[in-house]
Amino acid sequence: MTPSLPEVFPSAERRDLTALDRCDSCGARAWVRAVLPASELLFCAHHASRHIETLSSVALFVQDDREIMDS
Ligand SMILES: [Zn+2]
């Protein structure tokens, strides 16, 4: 059986983003998390919408919490 993605890359799984998670581009609060084979990137809503297409094509896993931003 093929191992699931989180078994190979433990970070490729949803985790709660907190106020301590900041956008790698501007330092605002991060709402999107992209897990890459060797690293992890965090983006605020603004930078996520700018990069989401590229991210989706290169990342192993993209967590998009923008819809819960206001909750
Ligand atoms: Zn940003």
N, CA, C, O and the ligand as a Tripos MOL2 file, in Angstrom:
@<TRIPOS>MOLECULE
protein
  285   283    72     0     0
PROTEIN
NO_CHARGES

@<TRIPOS>ATOM
      1 N           0.8360   -1.1960    0.0000 N.3       1 MET1
      2 CA          0.0000    0.0000    0.0000 C.3       1 MET1
      3 C           0.8750    1.2520    0.0000 C.2       1 MET1
      4 O           1.8760    1.3200    0.7120 O.2       1 MET1
      5 N           0.4960    2.2180   -0.7860 N.am      2 THR2
      6 CA          1.2480    3.4760   -0.8200 C.3       2 THR2
      7 C           0.9860    4.2640    0.4650 C.2       2 THR2
      8 O          -0.1650    4.4510    0.8580 O.2       2 THR2
      9 N           2.0510    4.7220    1.1130 N.am      3 PRO3
     10 CA          1.8150    5.5230    2.3280 C.3       3 PRO3
     11 C           1.1150    6.8310    1.9910 C.2       3 PRO3
     12 O           1.3270    7.3980    0.9200 O.2       3 PRO3
     13 N           0.2870    7.3040    2.9000 N.am      4 SER4
     14 CA         -0.3900    8.5760    2.6580 C.3       4 SER4
     15 C           0.6080    9.7200    2.7930 C.2       4 SER4
     16 O           1.6600    9.5710    3.4150 O.2       4 SER4
     17 N           0.2690   10.8500    2.2100 N.am      5 LEU5
     18 CA          1.1780   11.9960    2.2150 C.3       5 LEU5
     19 C           1.6460   12.3940    3.6210 C.2       5 LEU5
     20 O           2.8450   12.5870    3.8240 O.2       5 LEU5
     21 N           0.7340   12.5240    4.6010 N.am      6 PRO6
     22 CA          1.2060   12.9000    5.9510 C.3       6 PRO6
     23 C           2.1560   11.8910    6.5740 C.2       6 PRO6
     24 O           2.9340   12.2470    7.4590 O.2       6 PRO6
     25 N           2.1110   10.6340    6.1300 N.am      7 GLU7
     26 CA          3.0560    9.6530    6.6580 C.3       7 GLU7
     27 C           4.4700    9.9250    6.1450 C.2       7 GLU7
     28 O           5.4520    9.7040    6.8530 O.2       7 GLU7
     29 N           4.5560   10.4010    4.9160 N.am      8 VAL8
     30 CA          5.8600   10.6940    4.3220 C.3       8 VAL8
     31 C           6.3270   12.0920    4.7370 C.2       8 VAL8
     32 O           7.4880   12.2920    5.0940 O.2       8 VAL8
     33 N           5.4000   13.0530    4.6840 N.am      9 PHE9
     34 CA          5.6920   14.4340    5.0910 C.3       9 PHE9
     35 C           4.7240   14.8120    6.2130 C.2       9 PHE9
     36 O           3.6050   15.2520    5.9490 O.2       9 PHE9
     37 N           5.1560   14.6400    7.4570 N.am     10 PRO10
     38 CA          4.2380   14.8730    8.5770 C.3      10 PRO10
     39 C           3.6190   16.2650    8.5910 C.2      10 PRO10
     40 O           2.5550   16.4630    9.1770 O.2      10 PRO10
     41 N           4.2800   17.2380    7.9460 N.am     11 SER11
     42 CA          3.7150   18.5850    7.9680 C.3      11 SER11
     43 C           2.6260   18.7690    6.9230 C.2      11 SER11
     44 O           1.9630   19.8050    6.8960 O.2      11 SER11
     45 N           2.4330   17.7640    6.0550 N.am     12 ALA12
     46 CA          1.4230   17.8910    5.0030 C.3      12 ALA12
     47 C           0.0400   17.5510    5.5310 C.2      12 ALA12
     48 O          -0.6940   16.7450    4.9600 O.2      12 ALA12
     49 N          -0.2760   18.1770    6.6100 N.am     13 GLU13
     50 CA         -1.5500   17.9430    7.2410 C.3      13 GLU13
     51 C          -2.0080   19.2460    7.8630 C.2      13 GLU13
     52 O          -1.1850   20.0610    8.2800 O.2      13 GLU13
     53 N          -3.2970   19.4460    7.9270 N.am     14 ARG14
     54 CA         -3.8510   20.6590    8.5090 C.3      14 ARG14
     55 C          -3.3560   20.8760    9.9240 C.2      14 ARG14
     56 O          -3.2880   19.9320   10.7100 O.2      14 ARG14
     57 N          -3.0140   22.0900   10.2510 N.am     15 ARG15
     58 CA         -2.7780   22.4250   11.6470 C.3      15 ARG15
     59 C          -3.3720   23.7900   11.8800 C.2      15 ARG15
     60 O          -3.5760   24.5510   10.9330 O.2      15 ARG15
     61 N          -3.6530   24.1110   13.1230 N.am     16 ASP16
     62 CA         -4.2460   25.4120   13.3780 C.3      16 ASP16
     63 C          -3.2210   26.5030   13.1560 C.2      16 ASP16
     64 O          -2.1260   26.4610   13.7170 O.2      16 ASP16
     65 N          -3.5750   27.4780   12.3410 N.am     17 LEU17
     66 CA         -2.7160   28.6510   12.1680 C.3      17 LEU17
     67 C          -3.0870   29.6350   13.2660 C.2      17 LEU17
     68 O          -4.2670   29.8940   13.5060 O.2      17 LEU17
     69 N          -2.0850   30.1760   13.9250 N.am     18 THR18
     70 CA         -2.3500   31.0940   15.0240 C.3      18 THR18
     71 C          -1.8170   32.4790   14.6750 C.2      18 THR18
     72 O          -1.2490   32.6880   13.6030 O.2      18 THR18
     73 N          -2.0080   33.4100   15.5860 N.am     19 ALA19
     74 CA         -1.5070   34.7690   15.3840 C.3      19 ALA19
     75 C           0.0170   34.7860   15.2910 C.2      19 ALA19
     76 O           0.5980   35.7760   14.8460 O.2      19 ALA19
     77 N           0.6680   33.7030   15.7040 N.am     20 LEU20
     78 CA          2.1300   33.6330   15.6120 C.3      20 LEU20
     79 C           2.5990   33.2350   14.2220 C.2      20 LEU20
     80 O           3.7760   33.3880   13.8940 O.2      20 LEU20
     81 N           1.6820   32.7230   13.4010 N.am     21 ASP21
     82 CA          2.0360   32.3570   12.0290 C.3      21 ASP21
     83 C           1.9240   33.5940   11.1550 C.2      21 ASP21
     84 O           0.8370   34.1490   10.9930 O.2      21 ASP21
     85 N           3.0360   34.0240   10.5940 N.am     22 ARG22
     86 CA          3.0790   35.2780    9.8260 C.3      22 ARG22
     87 C           3.4070   35.0210    8.3710 C.2      22 ARG22
     88 O           4.0980   34.0630    8.0240 O.2      22 ARG22
     89 N           2.8890   35.9110    7.5250 N.am     23 CYS23
     90 CA          3.1520   35.8400    6.0880 C.3      23 CYS23
     91 C           4.6520   35.9730    5.8240 C.2      23 CYS23
     92 O           5.3060   36.8520    6.3860 O.2      23 CYS23
     93 N           5.1950   35.1020    4.9710 N.am     24 ASP24
     94 CA          6.6220   35.1630    4.6510 C.3      24 ASP24
     95 C           6.9590   36.3690    3.7780 C.2      24 ASP24
     96 O           8.1260   36.7480    3.6800 O.2      24 ASP24
     97 N           5.9700   36.9680    3.1500 N.am     25 SER25
     98 CA          6.2430   38.1260    2.3000 C.3      25 SER25
     99 C           6.1430   39.4490    3.0470 C.2      25 SER25
    100 O           6.9720   40.3340    2.8370 O.2      25 SER25
    101 N           5.1440   39.6030    3.9170 N.am     26 CYS26
    102 CA          4.9360   40.9210    4.5160 C.3      26 CYS26
    103 C           4.8180   40.9070    6.0320 C.2      26 CYS26
    104 O           4.8140   41.9680    6.6550 O.2      26 CYS26
    105 N           4.7230   39.7300    6.6380 N.am     27 GLY27
    106 CA          4.6590   39.6850    8.0930 C.3      27 GLY27
    107 C           3.2720   39.8280    8.6840 C.2      27 GLY27
    108 O           3.1180   39.8220    9.9050 O.2      27 GLY27
    109 N           2.2460   39.9580    7.8290 N.am     28 ALA28
    110 CA          0.8770   39.9960    8.3450 C.3      28 ALA28
    111 C           0.4800   38.5940    8.7950 C.2      28 ALA28
    112 O           1.1810   37.6190    8.5290 O.2      28 ALA28
    113 N          -0.6370   38.5150    9.4680 N.am     29 ARG29
    114 CA         -1.0840   37.2080    9.9370 C.3      29 ARG29
    115 C          -1.3210   36.2560    8.7610 C.2      29 ARG29
    116 O          -1.9270   36.6370    7.7590 O.2      29 ARG29
    117 N          -0.8430   35.0310    8.8890 N.am     30 ALA30
    118 CA         -0.9580   34.0620    7.7960 C.3      30 ALA30
    119 C          -2.2630   33.2940    7.8620 C.2      30 ALA30
    120 O          -2.7170   32.8980    8.9360 O.2      30 ALA30
    121 N          -2.8590   33.0910    6.6950 N.am     31 TRP31
    122 CA         -4.0990   32.3200    6.5850 C.3      31 TRP31
    123 C          -3.9420   31.1640    5.6200 C.2      31 TRP31
    124 O          -4.8380   30.3280    5.5060 O.2      31 TRP31
    125 N          -2.8320   31.1020    4.9330 N.am     32 VAL32
    126 CA         -2.6040   30.0350    3.9720 C.3      32 VAL32
    127 C          -1.2170   29.4500    4.2280 C.2      32 VAL32
    128 O          -0.2560   30.1800    4.4690 O.2      32 VAL32
    129 N          -1.1300   28.1480    4.1740 N.am     33 ARG33
    130 CA          0.1120   27.4520    4.4610 C.3      33 ARG33
    131 C           0.3840   26.4880    3.3190 C.2      33 ARG33
    132 O          -0.4720   25.6730    2.9760 O.2      33 ARG33
    133 N           1.5670   26.5750    2.7300 N.am     34 ALA34
    134 CA          1.9290   25.6890    1.6290 C.3      34 ALA34
    135 C           3.1090   24.8300    2.0600 C.2      34 ALA34
    136 O           4.1550   25.3530    2.4430 O.2      34 ALA34
    137 N           2.9460   23.5310    2.0000 N.am     35 VAL35
    138 CA          4.0130   22.6110    2.3840 C.3      35 VAL35
    139 C           4.7340   22.1490    1.1300 C.2      35 VAL35
    140 O           4.1360   21.5540    0.2340 O.2      35 VAL35
    141 N           6.0300   22.4330    1.0820 N.am     36 LEU36
    142 CA          6.8740   22.0330   -0.0380 C.3      36 LEU36
    143 C           7.7790   20.9100    0.4400 C.2      36 LEU36
    144 O           7.9260   20.7080    1.6450 O.2      36 LEU36
    145 N           8.3930   20.1720   -0.4910 N.am     37 PRO37
    146 CA          9.2240   19.0470   -0.0560 C.3      37 PRO37
    147 C          10.2810   19.4260    0.9830 C.2      37 PRO37
    148 O          10.5620   18.6390    1.8870 O.2      37 PRO37
    149 N          10.8660   20.6160    0.8670 N.am     38 ALA38
    150 CA         11.9480   20.9640    1.7810 C.3      38 ALA38
    151 C          11.6130   22.1170    2.7130 C.2      38 ALA38
    152 O          12.4290   22.4770    3.5610 O.2      38 ALA38
    153 N          10.4510   22.6900    2.5730 N.am     39 SER39
    154 CA         10.1490   23.8350    3.4270 C.3      39 SER39
    155 C           8.6570   24.0560    3.5330 C.2      39 SER39
    156 O           7.8510   23.2810    3.0200 O.2      39 SER39
    157 N           8.3190   25.1160    4.2010 N.am     40 GLU40
    158 CA          6.9270   25.4540    4.3900 C.3      40 GLU40
    159 C           6.7980   26.9630    4.2360 C.2      40 GLU40
    160 O           7.6240   27.7130    4.7570 O.2      40 GLU40
    161 N           5.7700   27.4140    3.5240 N.am     41 LEU41
    162 CA          5.5820   28.8450    3.3290 C.3      41 LEU41
    163 C           4.2560   29.2670    3.9140 C.2      41 LEU41
    164 O           3.2770   28.5220    3.8740 O.2      41 LEU41
    165 N           4.2320   30.4780    4.4610 N.am     42 LEU42
    166 CA          3.0050   31.0130    5.0350 C.3      42 LEU42
    167 C           2.6550   32.2970    4.3060 C.2      42 LEU42
    168 O           3.5410   33.0770    3.9560 O.2      42 LEU42
    169 N           1.3850   32.5170    4.0770 N.am     43 PHE43
    170 CA          0.9540   33.7150    3.3680 C.3      43 PHE43
    171 C          -0.2710   34.3270    4.0130 C.2      43 PHE43
    172 O          -1.1530   33.6160    4.4940 O.2      43 PHE43
    173 N          -0.3220   35.6380    4.0200 N.am     44 CYS44
    174 CA         -1.5300   36.3420    4.4170 C.3      44 CYS44
    175 C          -2.5270   36.2230    3.2640 C.2      44 CYS44
    176 O          -2.1870   35.7150    2.1960 O.2      44 CYS44
    177 N          -3.7600   36.6920    3.4830 N.am     45 ALA45
    178 CA         -4.7930   36.5650    2.4500 C.3      45 ALA45
    179 C          -4.3720   37.2750    1.1720 C.2      45 ALA45
    180 O          -4.5910   36.7690    0.0710 O.2      45 ALA45
    181 N          -3.7620   38.4600    1.3220 N.am     46 HIS46
    182 CA         -3.3480   39.2480    0.1740 C.3      46 HIS46
    183 C          -2.3120   38.5030   -0.6650 C.2      46 HIS46
    184 O          -2.4850   38.3540   -1.8750 O.2      46 HIS46
    185 N          -1.2510   38.0420   -0.0380 N.am     47 HIS47
    186 CA         -0.2130   37.3530   -0.7970 C.3      47 HIS47
    187 C          -0.6550   35.9590   -1.2380 C.2      47 HIS47
    188 O          -0.1750   35.4550   -2.2530 O.2      47 HIS47
    189 N          -1.5520   35.3360   -0.4990 N.am     48 ALA48
    190 CA         -2.0620   34.0290   -0.9220 C.3      48 ALA48
    191 C          -2.7940   34.1680   -2.2480 C.2      48 ALA48
    192 O          -2.6020   33.3560   -3.1530 O.2      48 ALA48
    193 N          -3.6390   35.2010   -2.3680 N.am     49 SER49
    194 CA         -4.3820   35.3040   -3.6250 C.3      49 SER49
    195 C          -3.4520   35.6290   -4.7790 C.2      49 SER49
    196 O          -3.7510   35.3170   -5.9320 O.2      49 SER49
    197 N          -2.3240   36.2550   -4.4700 N.am     50 ARG50
    198 CA         -1.3630   36.5400   -5.5220 C.3      50 ARG50
    199 C          -0.6060   35.3020   -5.9760 C.2      50 ARG50
    200 O          -0.2420   35.1840   -7.1450 O.2      50 ARG50
    201 N          -0.3710   34.3770   -5.0470 N.am     51 HIS51
    202 CA          0.5010   33.2350   -5.3450 C.3      51 HIS51
    203 C          -0.2040   31.8870   -5.3690 C.2      51 HIS51
    204 O           0.4340   30.8670   -5.6300 O.2      51 HIS51
    205 N          -1.5040   31.8610   -5.1010 N.am     52 ILE52
    206 CA         -2.1690   30.5720   -4.8770 C.3      52 ILE52
    207 C          -2.0520   29.6250   -6.0730 C.2      52 ILE52
    208 O          -1.9410   28.4130   -5.8920 O.2      52 ILE52
    209 N          -2.0770   30.1610   -7.2780 N.am     53 GLU53
    210 CA         -2.0090   29.2690   -8.4460 C.3      53 GLU53
    211 C          -0.6560   28.5830   -8.5450 C.2      53 GLU53
    212 O          -0.5810   27.3780   -8.7860 O.2      53 GLU53
    213 N           0.4240   29.3560   -8.3580 N.am     54 THR54
    214 CA          1.7610   28.7760   -8.3660 C.3      54 THR54
    215 C           1.9060   27.7880   -7.2120 C.2      54 THR54
    216 O           2.4210   26.6830   -7.3800 O.2      54 THR54
    217 N           1.4490   28.2040   -6.0550 N.am     55 LEU55
    218 CA          1.5660   27.3330   -4.8870 C.3      55 LEU55
    219 C           0.8920   26.0050   -5.1240 C.2      55 LEU55
    220 O           1.4560   24.9490   -4.8390 O.2      55 LEU55
    221 N          -0.3270   26.0610   -5.6500 N.am     56 SER56
    222 CA         -1.0740   24.8200   -5.8620 C.3      56 SER56
    223 C          -0.3540   23.8880   -6.8120 C.2      56 SER56
    224 O          -0.4840   22.6690   -6.7050 O.2      56 SER56
    225 N           0.4110   24.4510   -7.7490 N.am     57 SER57
    226 CA          1.0780   23.5710   -8.7060 C.3      57 SER57
    227 C           2.3910   23.0070   -8.1730 C.2      57 SER57
    228 O           2.8400   21.9640   -8.6480 O.2      57 SER57
    229 N           3.0250   23.6760   -7.1880 N.am     58 VAL58
    230 CA          4.3120   23.1690   -6.7020 C.3      58 VAL58
    231 C           4.2430   22.5440   -5.3120 C.2      58 VAL58
    232 O           5.0960   21.7310   -4.9550 O.2      58 VAL58
    233 N           3.2420   22.9150   -4.5340 N.am     59 ALA59
    234 CA          3.2180   22.4430   -3.1530 C.3      59 ALA59
    235 C           2.6860   21.0160   -3.0550 C.2      59 ALA59
    236 O           1.8950   20.5670   -3.8830 O.2      59 ALA59
    237 N           3.1440   20.3220   -2.0180 N.am     60 LEU60
    238 CA          2.6220   18.9900   -1.7310 C.3      60 LEU60
    239 C           1.2290   19.1050   -1.1430 C.2      60 LEU60
    240 O           0.3690   18.2460   -1.3370 O.2      60 LEU60
    241 N           1.0420   20.1870   -0.4250 N.am     61 PHE61
    242 CA         -0.1820   20.3580    0.3400 C.3      61 PHE61
    243 C          -0.3930   21.8430    0.5690 C.2      61 PHE61
    244 O           0.5330   22.5550    0.9550 O.2      61 PHE61
    245 N          -1.5980   22.3050    0.3350 N.am     62 VAL62
    246 CA         -1.9160   23.7110    0.5850 C.3      62 VAL62
    247 C          -3.0830   23.7700    1.5510 C.2      62 VAL62
    248 O          -4.1540   23.2210    1.2930 O.2      62 VAL62
    249 N          -2.8630   24.4330    2.6480 N.am     63 GLN63
    250 CA         -3.9350   24.6590    3.6130 C.3      63 GLN63
    251 C          -4.4180   26.0840    3.4310 C.2      63 GLN63
    252 O          -3.6420   27.0310    3.5620 O.2      63 GLN63
    253 N          -5.6900   26.2370    3.1320 N.am     64 ASP64
    254 CA         -6.2420   27.5640    2.8600 C.3      64 ASP64
    255 C          -7.3160   27.8750    3.8970 C.2      64 ASP64
    256 O          -8.4260   27.3470    3.8240 O.2      64 ASP64
    257 N          -6.9880   28.7230    4.8510 N.am     65 ASP65
    258 CA         -7.9260   29.0600    5.9150 C.3      65 ASP65
    259 C          -8.5840   30.4030    5.7010 C.2      65 ASP65
    260 O          -9.1680   30.9620    6.6290 O.2      65 ASP65
    261 N          -8.4980   30.9330    4.4880 N.am     66 ARG66
    262 CA         -9.0520   32.2690    4.2730 C.3      66 ARG66
    263 C         -10.5390   32.3560    4.5580 C.2      66 ARG66
    264 O         -11.0440   33.4110    4.9420 O.2      66 ARG66
    265 N         -11.2510   31.2290    4.3670 N.am     67 GLU67
    266 CA        -12.6970   31.3050    4.5970 C.3      67 GLU67
    267 C         -13.0560   31.4180    6.0830 C.2      67 GLU67
    268 O         -14.1780   31.7900    6.4260 O.2      67 GLU67
    269 N         -12.1020   31.0970    6.9610 N.am     68 ILE68
    270 CA        -12.4170   31.2380    8.4010 C.3      68 ILE68
    271 C         -11.7710   32.4860    8.9890 C.2      68 ILE68
    272 O         -11.7560   32.6700   10.2060 O.2      68 ILE68
    273 N         -11.2350   33.3450    8.1180 N.am     69 MET69
    274 CA        -10.5730   34.5710    8.5720 C.3      69 MET69
    275 C         -11.4280   35.4030    9.5240 C.2      69 MET69
    276 O         -10.9310   35.9390   10.5140 O.2      69 MET69
    277 N         -12.7040   35.5020    9.2130 N.am     70 ASP70
    278 CA        -13.5550   36.4020    9.9860 C.3      70 ASP70
    279 C         -14.2150   35.7250   11.1700 C.2      70 ASP70
    280 O         -14.9060   36.3790   11.9510 O.2      70 ASP70
    281 N         -14.0080   34.4010   11.3190 N.am     71 SER71
    282 CA        -14.6850   33.7270   12.4230 C.3      71 SER71
    283 C         -13.8710   33.8370   13.7070 C.2      71 SER71
    284 O         -14.2860   33.3250   14.7470 O.2      71 SER71
    285 ZN          1.5830   39.0330    3.0120 Zn       72 ZN72
@<TRIPOS>BOND
     1     1     2 1
     2     2     3 1
     3     3     4 2
     4     3     5 am
     5     5     6 1
     6     6     7 1
     7     7     8 2
     8     7     9 am
     9     9    10 1
    10    10    11 1
    11    11    12 2
    12    11    13 am
    13    13    14 1
    14    14    15 1
    15    15    16 2
    16    15    17 am
    17    17    18 1
    18    18    19 1
    19    19    20 2
    20    19    21 am
    21    21    22 1
    22    22    23 1
    23    23    24 2
    24    23    25 am
    25    25    26 1
    26    26    27 1
    27    27    28 2
    28    27    29 am
    29    29    30 1
    30    30    31 1
    31    31    32 2
    32    31    33 am
    33    33    34 1
    34    34    35 1
    35    35    36 2
    36    35    37 am
    37    37    38 1
    38    38    39 1
    39    39    40 2
    40    39    41 am
    41    41    42 1
    42    42    43 1
    43    43    44 2
    44    43    45 am
    45    45    46 1
    46    46    47 1
    47    47    48 2
    48    47    49 am
    49    49    50 1
    50    50    51 1
    51    51    52 2
    52    51    53 am
    53    53    54 1
    54    54    55 1
    55    55    56 2
    56    55    57 am
    57    57    58 1
    58    58    59 1
    59    59    60 2
    60    59    61 am
    61    61    62 1
    62    62    63 1
    63    63    64 2
    64    63    65 am
    65    65    66 1
    66    66    67 1
    67    67    68 2
    68    67    69 am
    69    69    70 1
    70    70    71 1
    71    71    72 2
    72    71    73 am
    73    73    74 1
    74    74    75 1
    75    75    76 2
    76    75    77 am
    77    77    78 1
    78    78    79 1
    79    79    80 2
    80    79    81 am
    81    81    82 1
    82    82    83 1
    83    83    84 2
    84    83    85 am
    85    85    86 1
    86    86    87 1
    87    87    88 2
    88    87    89 am
    89    89    90 1
    90    90    91 1
    91    91    92 2
    92    91    93 am
    93    93    94 1
    94    94    95 1
    95    95    96 2
    96    95    97 am
    97    97    98 1
    98    98    99 1
    99    99   100 2
   100    99   101 am
   101   101   102 1
   102   102   103 1
   103   103   104 2
   104   103   105 am
   105   105   106 1
   106   106   107 1
   107   107   108 2
   108   107   109 am
   109   109   110 1
   110   110   111 1
   111   111   112 2
   112   111   113 am
   113   113   114 1
   114   114   115 1
   115   115   116 2
   116   115   117 am
   117   117   118 1
   118   118   119 1
   119   119   120 2
   120   119   121 am
   121   121   122 1
   122   122   123 1
   123   123   124 2
   124   123   125 am
   125   125   126 1
   126   126   127 1
   127   127   128 2
   128   127   129 am
   129   129   130 1
   130   130   131 1
   131   131   132 2
   132   131   133 am
   133   133   134 1
   134   134   135 1
   135   135   136 2
   136   135   137 am
   137   137   138 1
   138   138   139 1
   139   139   140 2
   140   139   141 am
   141   141   142 1
   142   142   143 1
   143   143   144 2
   144   143   145 am
   145   145   146 1
   146   146   147 1
   147   147   148 2
   148   147   149 am
   149   149   150 1
   150   150   151 1
   151   151   152 2
   152   151   153 am
   153   153   154 1
   154   154   155 1
   155   155   156 2
   156   155   157 am
   157   157   158 1
   158   158   159 1
   159   159   160 2
   160   159   161 am
   161   161   162 1
   162   162   163 1
   163   163   164 2
   164   163   165 am
   165   165   166 1
   166   166   167 1
   167   167   168 2
   168   167   169 am
   169   169   170 1
   170   170   171 1
   171   171   172 2
   172   171   173 am
   173   173   174 1
   174   174   175 1
   175   175   176 2
   176   175   177 am
   177   177   178 1
   178   178   179 1
   179   179   180 2
   180   179   181 am
   181   181   182 1
   182   182   183 1
   183   183   184 2
   184   183   185 am
   185   185   186 1
   186   186   187 1
   187   187   188 2
   188   187   189 am
   189   189   190 1
   190   190   191 1
   191   191   192 2
   192   191   193 am
   193   193   194 1
   194   194   195 1
   195   195   196 2
   196   195   197 am
   197   197   198 1
   198   198   199 1
   199   199   200 2
   200   199   201 am
   201   201   202 1
   202   202   203 1
   203   203   204 2
   204   203   205 am
   205   205   206 1
   206   206   207 1
   207   207   208 2
   208   207   209 am
   209   209   210 1
   210   210   211 1
   211   211   212 2
   212   211   213 am
   213   213   214 1
   214   214   215 1
   215   215   216 2
   216   215   217 am
   217   217   218 1
   218   218   219 1
   219   219   220 2
   220   219   221 am
   221   221   222 1
   222   222   223 1
   223   223   224 2
   224   223   225 am
   225   225   226 1
   226   226   227 1
   227   227   228 2
   228   227   229 am
   229   229   230 1
   230   230   231 1
   231   231   232 2
   232   231   233 am
   233   233   234 1
   234   234   235 1
   235   235   236 2
   236   235   237 am
   237   237   238 1
   238   238   239 1
   239   239   240 2
   240   239   241 am
   241   241   242 1
   242   242   243 1
   243   243   244 2
   244   243   245 am
   245   245   246 1
   246   246   247 1
   247   247   248 2
   248   247   249 am
   249   249   250 1
   250   250   251 1
   251   251   252 2
   252   251   253 am
   253   253   254 1
   254   254   255 1
   255   255   256 2
   256   255   257 am
   257   257   258 1
   258   258   259 1
   259   259   260 2
   260   259   261 am
   261   261   262 1
   262   262   263 1
   263   263   264 2
   264   263   265 am
   265   265   266 1
   266   266   267 1
   267   267   268 2
   268   267   269 am
   269   269   270 1
   270   270   271 1
   271   271   272 2
   272   271   273 am
   273   273   274 1
   274   274   275 1
   275   275   276 2
   276   275   277 am
   277   277   278 1
   278   278   279 1
   279   279   280 2
   280   279   281 am
   281   281   282 1
   282   282   283 1
   283   283   284 2
@<TRIPOS>SUBSTRUCTURE
     1 MET1         2 RESIDUE 1 A MET
     2 THR2         6 RESIDUE 1 A THR
     3 PRO3        10 RESIDUE 1 A PRO
     4 SER4        14 RESIDUE 1 A SER
     5 LEU5        18 RESIDUE 1 A LEU
     6 PRO6        22 RESIDUE 1 A PRO
     7 GLU7        26 RESIDUE 1 A GLU
     8 VAL8        30 RESIDUE 1 A VAL
     9 PHE9        34 RESIDUE 1 A PHE
    10 PRO10       38 RESIDUE 1 A PRO
    11 SER11       42 RESIDUE 1 A SER
    12 ALA12       46 RESIDUE 1 A ALA
    13 GLU13       50 RESIDUE 1 A GLU
    14 ARG14       54 RESIDUE 1 A ARG
    15 ARG15       58 RESIDUE 1 A ARG
    16 ASP16       62 RESIDUE 1 A ASP
    17 LEU17       66 RESIDUE 1 A LEU
    18 THR18       70 RESIDUE 1 A THR
    19 ALA19       74 RESIDUE 1 A ALA
    20 LEU20       78 RESIDUE 1 A LEU
    21 ASP21       82 RESIDUE 1 A ASP
    22 ARG22       86 RESIDUE 1 A ARG
    23 CYS23       90 RESIDUE 1 A CYS
    24 ASP24       94 RESIDUE 1 A ASP
    25 SER25       98 RESIDUE 1 A SER
    26 CYS26      102 RESIDUE 1 A CYS
    27 GLY27      106 RESIDUE 1 A GLY
    28 ALA28      110 RESIDUE 1 A ALA
    29 ARG29      114 RESIDUE 1 A ARG
    30 ALA30      118 RESIDUE 1 A ALA
    31 TRP31      122 RESIDUE 1 A TRP
    32 VAL32      126 RESIDUE 1 A VAL
    33 ARG33      130 RESIDUE 1 A ARG
    34 ALA34      134 RESIDUE 1 A ALA
    35 VAL35      138 RESIDUE 1 A VAL
    36 LEU36      142 RESIDUE 1 A LEU
    37 PRO37      146 RESIDUE 1 A PRO
    38 ALA38      150 RESIDUE 1 A ALA
    39 SER39      154 RESIDUE 1 A SER
    40 GLU40      158 RESIDUE 1 A GLU
    41 LEU41      162 RESIDUE 1 A LEU
    42 LEU42      166 RESIDUE 1 A LEU
    43 PHE43      170 RESIDUE 1 A PHE
    44 CYS44      174 RESIDUE 1 A CYS
    45 ALA45      178 RESIDUE 1 A ALA
    46 HIS46      182 RESIDUE 1 A HIS
    47 HIS47      186 RESIDUE 1 A HIS
    48 ALA48      190 RESIDUE 1 A ALA
    49 SER49      194 RESIDUE 1 A SER
    50 ARG50      198 RESIDUE 1 A ARG
    51 HIS51      202 RESIDUE 1 A HIS
    52 ILE52      206 RESIDUE 1 A ILE
    53 GLU53      210 RESIDUE 1 A GLU
    54 THR54      214 RESIDUE 1 A THR
    55 LEU55      218 RESIDUE 1 A LEU
    56 SER56      222 RESIDUE 1 A SER
    57 SER57      226 RESIDUE 1 A SER
    58 VAL58      230 RESIDUE 1 A VAL
    59 ALA59      234 RESIDUE 1 A ALA
    60 LEU60      238 RESIDUE 1 A LEU
    61 PHE61      242 RESIDUE 1 A PHE
    62 VAL62      246 RESIDUE 1 A VAL
    63 GLN63      250 RESIDUE 1 A GLN
    64 ASP64      254 RESIDUE 1 A ASP
    65 ASP65      258 RESIDUE 1 A ASP
    66 ARG66      262 RESIDUE 1 A ARG
    67 GLU67      266 RESIDUE 1 A GLU
    68 ILE68      270 RESIDUE 1 A ILE
    69 MET69      274 RESIDUE 1 A MET
    70 ASP70      278 RESIDUE 1 A ASP
    71 SER71      282 RESIDUE 1 A SER
    72 ZN72       285 GROUP 0 **** ****
